[in-house]
Amino acid sequence: MSGFSGKSVLVLGGSRGIGAAIVRRFASDSAKVVFTYLSSPDEAETLAAETGSEAMRADSGDRDALVALICSLSPLDVLVVNSGILGAGDPPDAIDRLFHINTLAPYHAAVAAARNMPDGGRIIFIGSANADRLPMTGLAAYSASKTALKGMVKGLARDFGARGITVNVIQPGPADTDMNPADGPLKDVMHDFMAIKCHATGAEIAGLVAYLAGPEAGIITGAAYNIDGGFAA
Protein backbone atom coordinates (compact mmCIF):
# COMPACT_ATOMS: atom_id res chain seq x y z
CA MET A 1 0.00 0.00 0.00
CA SER A 2 1.33 3.42 -0.93
CA GLY A 3 -0.99 5.37 1.36
CA PHE A 4 -3.53 7.97 0.31
CA SER A 5 -1.41 11.10 0.21
CA GLY A 6 -3.14 13.73 -1.90
CA LYS A 7 -6.39 11.77 -2.04
CA SER A 8 -9.70 13.38 -1.11
CA VAL A 9 -11.91 11.13 1.04
CA LEU A 10 -15.47 11.69 2.28
CA VAL A 11 -16.87 9.43 5.00
CA LEU A 12 -20.61 9.81 5.50
CA GLY A 13 -21.34 8.97 9.13
CA GLY A 14 -17.85 9.21 10.54
CA SER A 15 -17.98 10.56 14.07
CA ARG A 16 -18.33 7.32 16.06
CA GLY A 17 -17.76 3.58 15.97
CA ILE A 18 -16.89 2.06 12.61
CA GLY A 19 -17.04 5.43 10.88
CA ALA A 20 -14.54 6.97 13.28
CA ALA A 21 -12.17 4.03 12.75
CA ILE A 22 -12.39 4.59 8.99
CA VAL A 23 -11.63 8.29 9.42
CA ARG A 24 -8.62 7.47 11.59
CA ARG A 25 -7.31 4.95 9.06
CA PHE A 26 -7.48 7.30 6.08
CA ALA A 27 -6.05 10.19 8.11
CA SER A 28 -3.14 8.02 9.26
CA ASP A 29 -2.52 7.17 5.59
CA SER A 30 -2.20 10.89 4.77
CA ALA A 31 -5.55 11.38 3.01
CA LYS A 32 -7.47 14.65 3.13
CA VAL A 33 -10.54 13.49 5.05
CA VAL A 34 -13.94 15.09 5.50
CA PHE A 35 -16.57 13.26 7.50
CA THR A 36 -20.19 13.94 8.39
CA TYR A 37 -22.09 13.63 11.63
CA LEU A 38 -25.64 14.35 12.73
CA SER A 39 -26.25 13.87 16.46
CA SER A 40 -22.76 13.66 17.98
CA PRO A 41 -21.09 17.08 17.70
CA ASP A 42 -18.77 16.59 20.65
CA GLU A 43 -17.41 13.30 19.31
CA ALA A 44 -17.07 14.84 15.84
CA GLU A 45 -15.12 17.83 17.13
CA THR A 46 -12.79 15.60 19.13
CA LEU A 47 -12.17 13.24 16.20
CA ALA A 48 -11.50 16.11 13.80
CA ALA A 49 -8.95 17.62 16.18
CA GLU A 50 -7.31 14.23 16.74
CA THR A 51 -6.98 13.34 13.06
CA GLY A 52 -6.66 16.68 11.30
CA SER A 53 -9.84 15.93 9.36
CA GLU A 54 -12.86 18.15 8.83
CA ALA A 55 -16.26 17.46 10.38
CA MET A 56 -19.46 18.64 8.70
CA ARG A 57 -22.98 18.25 10.04
CA ALA A 58 -25.29 16.56 7.53
CA ASP A 59 -28.46 14.48 7.52
CA SER A 60 -28.11 11.58 5.08
CA GLY A 61 -31.89 11.31 5.06
CA ASP A 62 -32.16 14.69 3.32
CA ARG A 63 -31.43 13.87 -0.32
CA ASP A 64 -31.09 17.41 -1.64
CA ALA A 65 -28.80 18.52 1.18
CA LEU A 66 -26.69 15.38 0.83
CA VAL A 67 -26.22 15.82 -2.92
CA ALA A 68 -25.40 19.51 -2.45
CA LEU A 69 -22.76 18.65 0.14
CA ILE A 70 -21.11 16.07 -2.10
CA CYS A 71 -21.10 18.44 -5.05
CA SER A 72 -19.48 21.14 -2.91
CA LEU A 73 -16.65 18.75 -1.99
CA SER A 74 -16.11 17.24 -5.44
CA PRO A 75 -14.01 15.88 -6.96
CA LEU A 76 -13.66 13.04 -4.46
CA ASP A 77 -11.23 10.18 -4.87
CA VAL A 78 -12.96 7.97 -2.30
CA LEU A 79 -16.53 7.97 -0.97
CA VAL A 80 -17.39 5.77 2.02
CA VAL A 81 -21.06 5.62 2.99
CA ASN A 82 -21.19 4.46 6.60
CA SER A 83 -24.25 6.40 7.75
CA GLY A 84 -27.07 4.09 8.73
CA ILE A 85 -29.68 3.46 11.37
CA LEU A 86 -31.10 0.36 13.02
CA GLY A 87 -34.87 0.07 13.21
CA ALA A 88 -37.00 -2.65 14.75
CA GLY A 89 -40.73 -3.25 14.46
CA ASP A 90 -42.89 -1.38 12.03
CA PRO A 91 -43.67 2.27 12.91
CA PRO A 92 -44.25 3.62 9.38
CA ASP A 93 -42.40 6.95 9.68
CA ALA A 94 -39.39 5.32 11.30
CA ILE A 95 -39.26 2.60 8.64
CA ASP A 96 -39.48 5.18 5.84
CA ARG A 97 -36.58 7.10 7.35
CA LEU A 98 -34.61 3.86 7.71
CA PHE A 99 -34.89 3.22 3.97
CA HIS A 100 -34.06 6.84 3.15
CA ILE A 101 -30.81 6.63 5.11
CA ASN A 102 -29.78 2.99 4.63
CA THR A 103 -30.75 2.50 0.98
CA LEU A 104 -31.61 5.70 -0.88
CA ALA A 105 -28.78 7.81 0.56
CA PRO A 106 -26.02 5.44 -0.63
CA TYR A 107 -27.48 5.47 -4.15
CA HIS A 108 -27.83 9.24 -4.41
CA ALA A 109 -24.43 9.80 -2.78
CA ALA A 110 -22.70 7.41 -5.17
CA VAL A 111 -24.28 8.96 -8.26
CA ALA A 112 -23.49 12.50 -7.11
CA ALA A 113 -19.88 11.62 -6.25
CA ALA A 114 -19.26 9.72 -9.49
CA ARG A 115 -20.24 12.67 -11.65
CA ASN A 116 -16.98 14.45 -10.85
CA MET A 117 -14.89 11.59 -9.48
CA PRO A 118 -11.63 10.99 -11.36
CA ASP A 119 -11.18 7.75 -13.26
CA GLY A 120 -10.16 4.99 -10.88
CA GLY A 121 -12.17 6.38 -7.96
CA ARG A 122 -13.58 4.25 -5.18
CA ILE A 123 -17.08 4.02 -3.71
CA ILE A 124 -17.60 1.80 -0.66
CA PHE A 125 -20.81 1.16 1.25
CA ILE A 126 -20.92 -0.20 4.79
CA GLY A 127 -23.77 -2.69 4.88
CA SER A 128 -24.47 -5.55 7.29
CA ALA A 129 -24.09 -9.31 7.50
CA ASN A 130 -27.84 -9.24 8.21
CA ALA A 131 -28.20 -8.92 4.45
CA ASP A 132 -27.23 -12.60 4.31
CA ARG A 133 -28.51 -13.94 7.61
CA LEU A 134 -31.13 -12.66 10.04
CA PRO A 135 -31.56 -15.14 12.92
CA MET A 136 -33.84 -12.90 14.97
CA THR A 137 -37.26 -11.27 14.74
CA GLY A 138 -38.28 -7.65 14.22
CA LEU A 139 -35.56 -6.60 11.79
CA ALA A 140 -37.14 -7.36 8.43
CA ALA A 141 -36.98 -3.76 7.20
CA TYR A 142 -33.40 -3.31 8.40
CA SER A 143 -32.32 -6.51 6.65
CA ALA A 144 -34.10 -5.47 3.45
CA SER A 145 -32.44 -2.05 3.51
CA LYS A 146 -29.00 -3.66 3.73
CA THR A 147 -29.75 -6.45 1.25
CA ALA A 148 -30.60 -3.79 -1.33
CA LEU A 149 -26.99 -2.59 -1.23
CA LYS A 150 -25.77 -5.92 -2.61
CA GLY A 151 -27.83 -5.45 -5.76
CA MET A 152 -27.05 -1.76 -5.92
CA VAL A 153 -23.28 -2.22 -6.08
CA LYS A 154 -23.65 -4.66 -8.95
CA GLY A 155 -25.59 -2.12 -11.00
CA LEU A 156 -23.38 0.83 -10.10
CA ALA A 157 -20.28 -1.23 -10.87
CA ARG A 158 -21.62 -1.58 -14.42
CA ASP A 159 -22.62 2.06 -14.64
CA PHE A 160 -19.19 3.38 -13.59
CA GLY A 161 -16.96 0.57 -14.80
CA ALA A 162 -15.89 2.24 -18.04
CA ARG A 163 -14.16 4.90 -15.94
CA GLY A 164 -12.47 2.42 -13.62
CA ILE A 165 -14.58 3.52 -10.64
CA THR A 166 -15.16 0.58 -8.32
CA VAL A 167 -18.25 0.13 -6.13
CA ASN A 168 -18.35 -2.44 -3.33
CA VAL A 169 -20.16 -3.12 -0.06
CA ILE A 170 -18.59 -4.31 3.19
CA GLN A 171 -20.92 -6.27 5.48
CA PRO A 172 -19.82 -6.33 9.13
CA GLY A 173 -21.27 -8.71 11.66
CA PRO A 174 -21.14 -7.85 15.37
CA ALA A 175 -18.62 -5.04 15.81
CA ASP A 176 -17.30 -3.49 18.99
CA THR A 177 -18.95 -0.05 19.12
CA ASP A 178 -20.70 1.98 21.78
CA MET A 179 -24.05 0.70 20.47
CA ASN A 180 -22.93 -2.95 20.43
CA PRO A 181 -19.99 -3.36 22.84
CA ALA A 182 -18.00 -6.58 22.78
CA ASP A 183 -18.85 -7.13 26.45
CA GLY A 184 -22.49 -6.05 26.15
CA PRO A 185 -25.60 -7.97 27.24
CA LEU A 186 -26.16 -9.50 23.77
CA LYS A 187 -22.60 -10.77 23.44
CA ASP A 188 -23.35 -14.44 24.11
CA VAL A 189 -26.41 -14.51 21.86
CA MET A 190 -24.48 -13.01 18.95
CA HIS A 191 -21.43 -15.18 19.45
CA ASP A 192 -23.59 -18.30 19.37
CA PHE A 193 -24.22 -17.60 15.67
CA MET A 194 -20.53 -17.11 14.85
CA ALA A 195 -17.67 -19.44 13.93
CA ILE A 196 -15.11 -17.07 15.44
CA LYS A 197 -16.76 -15.95 18.64
CA CYS A 198 -15.68 -12.37 19.02
CA HIS A 199 -16.73 -8.94 17.81
CA ALA A 200 -14.81 -7.29 15.01
CA THR A 201 -12.88 -4.15 15.87
CA GLY A 202 -13.36 -0.89 14.05
CA ALA A 203 -9.73 -1.05 12.95
CA GLU A 204 -10.29 -4.44 11.29
CA ILE A 205 -13.22 -3.11 9.29
CA ALA A 206 -11.31 0.07 8.42
CA GLY A 207 -8.45 -2.09 7.15
CA LEU A 208 -10.78 -3.77 4.65
CA VAL A 209 -12.08 -0.37 3.58
CA ALA A 210 -8.52 0.83 3.02
CA TYR A 211 -7.71 -2.23 0.94
CA LEU A 212 -10.74 -1.78 -1.32
CA ALA A 213 -9.92 1.92 -1.66
CA GLY A 214 -6.29 1.24 -2.53
CA PRO A 215 -4.38 0.53 -5.72
CA GLU A 216 -4.32 -3.25 -5.27
CA ALA A 217 -8.12 -3.48 -5.50
CA GLY A 218 -8.63 -1.78 -8.84
CA ILE A 219 -10.18 -4.88 -10.40
CA ILE A 220 -12.60 -5.57 -7.53
CA THR A 221 -16.08 -4.15 -8.11
CA GLY A 222 -19.72 -5.10 -7.65
CA ALA A 223 -18.79 -7.30 -4.69
CA ALA A 224 -20.01 -7.84 -1.14
CA TYR A 225 -17.45 -8.62 1.56
CA ASN A 226 -18.53 -10.14 4.87
CA ILE A 227 -16.33 -9.37 7.88
CA ASP A 228 -18.41 -11.19 10.44
CA GLY A 229 -16.56 -14.07 12.10
CA GLY A 230 -18.67 -16.52 10.13
CA PHE A 231 -21.99 -15.06 11.32
CA ALA A 232 -23.50 -15.60 7.86
CA ALA A 233 -21.62 -18.82 7.07
N, C-alpha and C positions, 0 to 999 in steps of 0.2 A: 504494500500500500504506500502511495506517495503522499498521503495526506490530502487535505482539501484547501490548501492555501490559494487564496484568490477566488474561491468558489462562494457563491451566494446561496444560502440555505434558509428556507422558511419552514418552521415547524408549527403547525396549527395544533394548539393544545399542548403547550410546552412547559408550563410552570411547575408541574408536580409529577411524581411517579415516573412512569415510563417516558413521558414527554420530556421531563427534566433530565433524565439520563441521556436521552438522544441529544438534547441541547449541549450537555456537557461533553459528549463524545465529539460532536462536530467542532465545538469550540476548541477542544484540546488538539484537534487535527487542523487547526488554523483556518477554519472556515469563517466567513462573515455570516453570523447567525442572527436571524430575527425570529422571535417566537410570540405566539399569541396566548392570552389568558382571558378568562371571563370573570370568575368569582374568587380569585386568589391573588389580589394585588400585592400583598406582603411577600408571599412566596416568589412571585414574579420579580419584584424589585430586588430581592436577595439573590436570586439566580442570575439576573442580569449583571449585577455588580460582581458576582463571583466569577462569571465566565466571560465578561466583556461583550456579551450579546445585547440585543435590544428587545425589550418587551413592549408589546402593543396589545391593548385591550380590543377584543373582537368577539362577536357572537357568531359562531359557525352556523347557527340556525337562521341567520339573516342573509339570504342569498345575495342581495344587491350589495350590502355592505362588505360581504366576504369577497366578492368579485372585484369591487372597487379597491379593496386593500391589496389584493394580489396584483392587480394592474399597476398600482402605485409603487410596488416593490420590484416589478419586472425590469429586466429579465432575471429569472431565477435559474440557477443550475440544478438545484435539488428542492423538491417539495415533499415534505413528510406530513401526512394528514393523520394526526394522533387524536384529535378532538373526538370525543364520543361520550355517550351517556348510557347508563344501565337502567332499564325500566322493567318492572314486573307488573303482572296483572294486565288490566285493560282499560284504564281511564283514557277516553278518546283523545283529549287534548295532549296528554303526556305521551301517548303513543305516536301521535302525529309529529310532535317535536322530536321524538326519538328518531323517526325516519328522516326528518329534515337534517338532523345533525350527523347521524351514523351512515346514511346512504346518499342523500341528495348533496350534502356539502362536499364529500369527496369527489363526486362527479363534477360539480360546477367548479371546484377549486382546480381540479386537474385540467379541465378544458381551458380555464382562464390562464393558468400558468403556462400551458403548452403553446399558447398563441405567440408568446415572445421568448420562450425557452430556447437556448441554443441547441443545435444538433448534438445528440449524445447526452441530453439531460436525463434526470432521474425523477420519477414520481413513485412514492412508496406510501401505501395505506397501512395503518395498523388496524387489523381486524380482530378476530377472536377464534380460538379453537372451538367455540360453541357453534361456529359455522359448520363444523363436521360432526360434532357430538354434543347432545344436550341431555344429560342424564338427570334432569330435574324438571319440576313443573314451574309454570308461571313466566317463562322467558321466551315464549314463542316469537313475539315481535322482535325482541333483541336478537335472537338467533337469525331470524329472517333478514334483519337489517345488516348483519355481518355476512350472511351467506351471499347477499347481493353483491358484495365487493368481489367475490371470486369470479362471478360472471363479468362484472364491470371491467376488471383488469384485463380480461381476455379481449374484450372489445376495444378498449383504449389502446392496448398493445398493438392491435391492427391499425387503429386510426393514426397512431404516432410513429409507427415502425419505420416508415420511409425516411424519417429524420433521425433515426437512431435513439429516440427517446424511449426509455424502458418504463414499464408500469407493472408493479408487483404489489402483493399484499402479504404482510407478515401477520400470523395468527398466534398470539400468545395464549397459553393456558394460564393457570394460576401464577400470578406474579406478585412479588413482594412490594406492595405499595401501601400507602396509608389507608386506602379503602379495603385492601385485602392483604393484611400483614401475614407474613409467613408463620407467625405464632398466634394467629387469630382463632376465634372460636370455630371457624369452618375448616380449619386446617386438616383435621383427620378425615372429614367427609371428602374433601377434594383430593387428598392424597390416595384415598382408596381407589380412585378412578385411574391413577397414574402408574406407569411402569417405573419411573424414577420419582420417588416420593419426596419431592421438595419443590418449593416455589422457584420460578425463575427470578433472577435479579434484573433490575433495570439495565445494568451494564451489559448483561448477556444479550438482551433484546437490542440494545443500542449497537452492539457489535455486529449483529446481523443486518441492521439498517445500514451501518457504515459499509459493510461488504457490498450490499446491493447497490449502494450509491457510488461505489468506487469503480476504478478502471477495469478490474478483473471480472466484473459482472455485466459487461456491455452486451453480452449475447443472451442474458436472462431477462425474459419479459413475459407477461401474461401468466405469471406463476403465483401460487399460494404456498407460503412456507410456514409450517407449524413449528413453534418453539414451545413445547407444552409437556415435556417429560413423558410423552406417550399417552397423554390424556385422551386423544382421539384415535389412538391405535386400535 
